[in-house]
Amino acid sequence: MARSRDTESRHDAHGLPHRRDADLTRIGVAFALNLVFAAVEAVGGLWTNSVAVLSDAVHDLGDCLALALAWHFARVSRKSGDDVYTFGYRRFALVGVLAVGGALFAGGIVVLVESVPRLFAPETTNARGMLVLAGVGIVVNGWMALRMRRGLSLSERVVTWHLVEDALGWVAVLATGVVMTFWSVPVLDPIVSILITLYVLWNVGRRLRETFVILLQGVPRGLRVAEVESAIRAVPGVCDVHHTHIWSQDGIEHVLTSHVVASSADSYADVAALRREVKETLKRLGILHATLEFEGSAGPACDDAGEECRCGERT
C-alpha cells in the first residue's frame, strides 16, 4: 500500500536540507519549461482562435509568476533564525503560496470574463491546431507535475495540483478538438474553458484555506492533539500531559509546547532522559521542535491542571 503524503513527510523530516535543495531545482526547471510553453500557448491560442487554449495560456502565465515567487520565497525560507524572526524564515514560503493563489484567481477571473460572452456568440476555432497544442500540453504539464509531486512544501503542492489540473484541462481540450474535427460545435470551446477555470479555482481555493490554517496557527493536517498526547503518555515514565499546543511553521516543520507530568523523575538526569524519549516520539510524528515543561505528579502546577493530572489516582 502506498504511503500517504503525511506519512512521507514524517519519515523524511530528518533529510529536509537535501530535500529543500532538490525542491528549489525542480521549481527552477518547471519555471523555465512553463514560461516557454505559455508563450507557445499564447501564439497557438491566437492561431486557433480558441478561448480554451488562451485560457490555459493565462493559467500558465500565472504558473510562471507562481513558480518564480515560490522559488524566491523558498530560498528566503532557508535562512535560520535571527533577532527578528527567532523561529527562522520558513513562513516566508507561505507568502509565495498566497501569491500563487492570488495570481491564479486573477487569471481565472480574466478567463471567465472572456469565455462567458462566447457562450452566447461562439466563434469558429481551428480544431486540428487544438489537437496539436493539446498533445504538447498533456506531455509538458504531465511531466512537470510528476517532477513536482515529490516536493514537501505547501507551495509545491499548490503548484503541483495546478499542473495536474492543467494536464487534465489539456485532455479536455483534446477531446473538444476531436469532436470539433467532425462536427461544428463551437460552443464547446467556451464551455470547456469555463469548466477548466472553475475546477482550477476550486482546488486552488482549498490550498489557500490550508495556508490560512497554518498562518492562524491551527493544528497541522494529519495531526490531532488527543493522539499526540496519547503518544506522549505511552512513553515510560510519563504520567500525564496537558496544556498541549501544536502549530506549523510552513506545513512541513511542526512545533509543539506541552506540560508533561513525570511519574518517576527524581533527578535532573532522569528528567533529561525522559525529555529525550518524549522528543524522539514526537519526531516520529513529524514534530521537530518541542518545548516541554516537566512537572512532578503532586506539584501545584499539576493540581491546577485538574483531576486528569493526578497520577496517584490513575488506575
PAMARLO-546897 format. One record per residue: residue in three letters; x, y, z of N, C-alpha, C in turn. Coordinates in steps of 0.1 Angstrom, whole numbers, plus 5000, padded with zeros to 4 digits. Each point is the difference from the previous one (the first is absolute). Last residue first. Example, Ala and Ser with C-alpha at 12.3 -4.5 7.8 and 13.67 -1.06 7.14 Angstrom:
# residues 2
SER512849785071500950115000499250115008/ALA500349434999499150125000500950125000/
# end
This chain:
# residues 315
THR494450465374500149865002500549944987/ARG500250505029499849934987500249855002/GLU500750355033498649965000499749924987/GLY504350205010499749915011498649944999/CYS501650344970500549874997499649905010/ARG497850464983500449945013500449864998/CYS498250324967501450005001500549935013/GLU495450074986500649914991501549995002/GLU497150305025500049875005500849904990/GLY501350524998498849935002500249865003/ALA503150384993499549954988498849925001/ASP502450205037499350104992499449944987/ASP502949745027498750025007499150104992/CYS504549944986499249884997498650025006/ALA503150325011499650024986499149884995/PRO501949985044498950104999499550024986/GLY502349525012500450155001498850094998/ALA500749494999499250065011500350155002/SER502149714966498649965000499150055012/GLY504250274975499849885009498549975001/GLU502250244956499450035013500049875008/PHE502250264952499849885008499650045014/GLU499950214947500250045014499649885009/LEU501750094946499349925010500350065014/THR500250104943500450065013499149935010/ALA501649884947499149985011500650075012/HIS500549914943500350095011499049995011/LEU499749714962501550025002500450095011/ILE495849664982500250135008501450015004/GLY497949624976500350124991500150135008/LEU499549545017498750054996500250124991/ARG503749795020499449904991498650044996/LYS502350275030500750014987499349904990/LEU498750005046499450114992500650014986/THR501949695030498649964997499350104991/GLU504250115018500249904990498649954995/LYS500150295036500350074988500249904988/VAL499349835044498850064995500350074987/GLU503649815022499149904995498750064994/ARG503350285020500549954988499049894994/ARG499050185042499850104990500549954986/LEU500949745038498550004997499750104989/ALA504450005018499749874992498649994996/ALA501150375027500750014987499749884992/VAL498649995044499150094992500650014986/ASP502549765031498849924997499150094991/ALA503950205017500349904990498849924996/TYR499650305035500150084987500349904989/SER497649785042501250084998499950074986/ASP496549705016500650055013501250094998/ALA495649794975501150074995500650075012/SER495549704988501249975007501250064994/SER495650104985499649915011501249975009/ALA498950454968500949885001499649925012/VAL497650364964500049965014500849875002/VAL499850434963500149865002500149975014/HIS498450424964500449975014499949845002/SER500850314952499249925009500649985014/THR500450204944500350035013499149925009/LEU501949994945499149965011500550065013/VAL500450014940500550055013499049955011/HIS501649874945499050035010500650035013/GLU501149994944500749995013499050055011/ILE498349984956500949885000500649995014/GLY497150364988499349884995500849875000/ASP501550435017499850014986499249894994/GLN500650075048500750124995499750024985/SER496649775039501049974989500750134995/TRP497449795049499850084988501249974990/ILE497649865052500749954988499750104989/HIS499649925058499750094989500949954988/THR498249845054500749974987499650094989/HIS499049925051500450134994500849984988/HIS500149565028499050104998500550134994/VAL501049435017500550124992498850094999/ASP502149545032498950074993500650124992/CYS502749655020498749975007498850074992/VAL505249804987499150114999498649965006/GLY503749704997500450115009499150124999/PRO500349684958500349955014500550125008/VAL496850084958501549995003500149965014/ALA495750094980500549864999501549995002/ARG497750425000499649925012500649864999/ILE500450284962500950045011499849925013/ALA497149934964501349944996501050045011/SER495750185003500049865003501349934997/GLU499450454989500149995014500049855004/VAL499350104955501450035004500249995015/GLU495649944982500949894996501550025004/ALA496750345008499849895009500949884996/VAL500250394973500550025013499849885009/ARG500549954947498950035010500650025014/LEU501650004943500349995014498750035008/GLY500350034952500549865003500349985015/ARG500050504981499349894994500749875003/PRO500750415034500449954987499149884995/VAL498350395034500749875001500349954986/GLY499650535005499249885002500849885001/GLN501250494993500549915010499149895004/LEU499750354965499350035012500349905011/LEU502049964957500350135005499350045013/ILE499149584980501450005005500350145005/VAL495849944980500149935012501450005006/PHE499450194958499550095010499949925014/THR501349754962501050105003499650095011/GLU496949704982501049935008501150095004/ARG496850174971499449975013501049935009/LEU501250064956500150125007499449995014/ARG499649644971501450015005500250135007/ARG495849924980500249915011501450015006/GLY498950254962499350055012500249915012/VAL501549864957500950105006499450065013/ASN497349714976501149935007501050095005/TRP496350184976499549925012501249945007/LEU500850234960499850095011499549935012/VAL500749754960501250055005499850095013/TYR496249844977500749895006501350055007/LEU497650304973499349985013500749895008/THR501650084956500350115009499449985014/ILE499149694965501449995004500350115011/LEU495750024980500149885009501549995005/ILE499150334967499450045013500249885010/SER501549924956500850115006499550035014/VAL497549714972501249945006500850105008/ILE496450174977499549925011501249935006/PRO500850264961499850085013499549925012/ASP500549764959501350065003499850095013/LEU496349784978500749915008501350075006/VAL497050194967499750045013500849915010/PRO500149934952500950115005499850035015/VAL499049614965499350035013500950105007/SER499749694953500250145003499250045013/TRP502449514985498750085001500350145003/PHE503649704993499049934992498650085000/THR503950165023500649964987498949944992/MET499250125045499850114991500749974986/VAL500449685036498650024997499850104989/VAL504349945016499649884993498550024995/GLY501850335029500650014986499649884991/THR498850005046499350104993500450014986/ALA502449725028498749944997499250104992/LEU504150165015500249904990498749944996/VAL500050305036500150074987500249904989/ALA499849825043498750054996500150084987/VAL504049855019499349894995498650044995/TRP502650325020500449984986499449874995/GLY499250115045499450104991500349984985/LEU502249745033498649964998499250094991/ALA504350135012500149884992498649954997/ASP500350365030500350044986500149884990/GLU499549915046498850054995500250064985/VAL503749865024499249884997498750054994/LEU502850335014500649944988499249874997/HIS498850235039499650084988500649944988/TRP501149805041498649994997499650074987/THR504350075016499849864995498649984996/VAL501150405022500550004986499749874994/VAL499150035046499150094992500349994985/ARG502949785029498849934999498950084992/GLU504150205011500249904989498749924998/SER500150305036500150084987500149904988/LEU500249835044498650034996500050084987/SER504149655011499450135004498650034995/LEU502949614990499349995013499350135003/GLY501449734951500350115009499249995013/ARG499749724959500949955011500350105010/ARG497450084960499349935010500849955012/MET501650234958499750085012499349925011/ARG501149794958501250055007499750075013/LEU496549864972500649885006501350045007/ALA497750344976499249965012500749885007/MET501750154959500450095011499249965013/TRP499049754961501449985004500450095012/GLY495850064979500049875007501449975006/ASN499450394973499450015013500049875008/VAL501649984955500850105008499550015014/VAL497649724969501349955003500850095009/ILE495750134985499949895009501449955004/GLY499750354968499750045014499949895010/VAL500749924953501250055006499750045015/GLY496349854975501049895002501350055006/ALA496750324989499649925011500949885003/LEU500750294962500350065013499649925012/VAL498849834957501450015001500450065014/LEU495550004989500449865003501650005002/MET497850404987499849975014500549865004/GLY500150134955501050075007499949985015/ARG496649834972501349934998501150065008/ALA495850234999500049875008501349924999/ASN498650524996500849914992500249875008/THR495650355004501449975005500749914990/THR495450375004500649884994501549995004/GLU496250245032500850034988500749874995/PRO495450175033501249914997500650034987/ALA496650235033500450044987501349924997/PHE497749935040498950064993500350044986/LEU503349835030498949905001498850044991/ARG503850295007500149914988499049885001/PRO500550335036499450054988500049914988/VAL502449865040498550005001499350064988/SER504949995004499449884996498450015000/GLU503150355016500249984985499149884995/VAL500250105046499450124994500149984985/LEU502049675026498549995001499450124993/VAL504749995003499549904991498549995000/VAL502150295031500250054986499449904990/ILE500149875045499050104998500150054986/GLY503349715014498849934998498850094997/GLY504350175011500049944987498749944997/ALA500750155043499950114991499949964986/PHE500849675033498650055001499850124990/LEU504349825004499149914994498650045000/ALA503250265023500350004986499049914992/GLY499949995047499550134995500250014985/GLY501849625022498550005000499550134994/VAL504649985006499649904990498550004999/ALA501950255034500250074987499549914989/LEU499949835043499050104999500150074986/VAL503449695011498749934998498950104998/GLY504250175012500049954986498749934997/VAL500750135044499850124992499949964985/LEU501349675031498650024999499650124993/ALA504549915010499549914989498550014998/PHE502350215036500050084988499549924988/ARG500749825044498750054997499950094988/ARG504249835019499249904992498650054996/TYR504150205024499350064989499049904993/GLY501850005054500649994987499050064990/PHE499550015048499749874995500649974986/THR500350435021500849905008499749864996/TYR499950494979499249884997500749895007/VAL501950415009498750044996499149884998/ASP504649965012499450085010498550044997/ASP501649574974500850115005499350085011/GLY500149484970499450105008501050115004/SER500749734953499849975014499550115008/LYS499249904946500850075010499749965014/ARG497749854959501149915005500950085011/SER496350194975499549925011501149915006/VAL500650274960500050095012499749915012/ARG499849794958501450045004500050085013/ALA495849904982500749875005501450035004/PHE497650344980499749995014500549875006/HIS500750084954500650115007499849975015/TRP497949714970501449985000500750105009/ALA495450054992500349885009501549975001/LEU498650344970499850045014500349895010/ALA500149904954501050095003500050055015/LEU496549724984501349935001501150095004/ALA495850204990500049925013501349925002/LEU499450244960500250095011500049935013/CYS499149744963501450054999500350105012/ASP495649824994500949905006501550065000/GLY496750264979499950005015500949905006/LEU499849984955500750135004499950025015/ASP497549654982501549965000500850135003/HIS495350054996500349925012501549975001/VAL498550214961499950095012500449935013/ALA499649744961501250094999500150105012/ASP496249734994501149935006501350074999/SER496250194980499850005015501149925006/LEU500050014953500450135006499850005015/VAL498449634977501550005000500550135006/ALA495449974996500449905009501549995001/VAL497850284969500150065013500449905010/SER501150024946499449925011500250075013/ASN501650074952498950085005499249925011/THR504349894977498849914999498750075004/TRP504250245001500049934987498749924998/LEU500950215041499650104990499949944986/GLY501549735036498650045002499550104990/GLY504649865000499149904995498550035002/VAL503450295017500050014986499049904994/ALA500549985046499450134996500050024985/GLU502149615018498550005001499450134996/VAL504749975002499549924989498549995000/ALA502150225036500150084988499549924988/ALA500149775040499050115001500150094987/PHE503349675007498749944995498950105001/VAL504350125016500149974985498649964995/LEU500450065046500150134994500049984984/ASN500149625029498750064999500050134993/LEU504149775007499149934990498750074999/ALA503050175033500550024986499149934990/PHE498949945045499850144996500550024986/ALA500849585020498650024997499750144995/VAL504349915017499849934987498550024995/GLY501150175043500750074989499849944987/ILE498349775038499250134997500750084989/ARG502349615015498849974993499150124996/THR503850065027500449964987498849974991/LEU499450095046500450124993500349974986/ASP499249645028498850074997500250134992/ALA503749745017499349944988498850074996/ASP502150155039500850034988499449944988/ARG498049905040499750144997500950044988/ARG500649575019498750004993499750154995/HIS503849925027500249944987498750024992/PRO499750135045500950094992500349954986/LEU497249735030499450124995501050094992/GLY499949545024500750034988499650134993/HIS498049805040501450025003500850034988/ALA495249914997500350135007501550025003/ASP497249644977501150074993500450125008/HIS496549715015501249924999501250074993/ARG495750225006500549965013501349934999/SER497650114960500650115007500649975013/GLU497749674978501250024993500750125006/THR495749905015500949905005501450024994/ASP496550274984500350045014501049905006/ARG498349924957501050115000500450045014/SER498649494993499350134998501150115000/ARG501049494983499950085012499450144997/ALA498949514975500850134999499950085013/MET499649454996499250125000500950135000/
# end
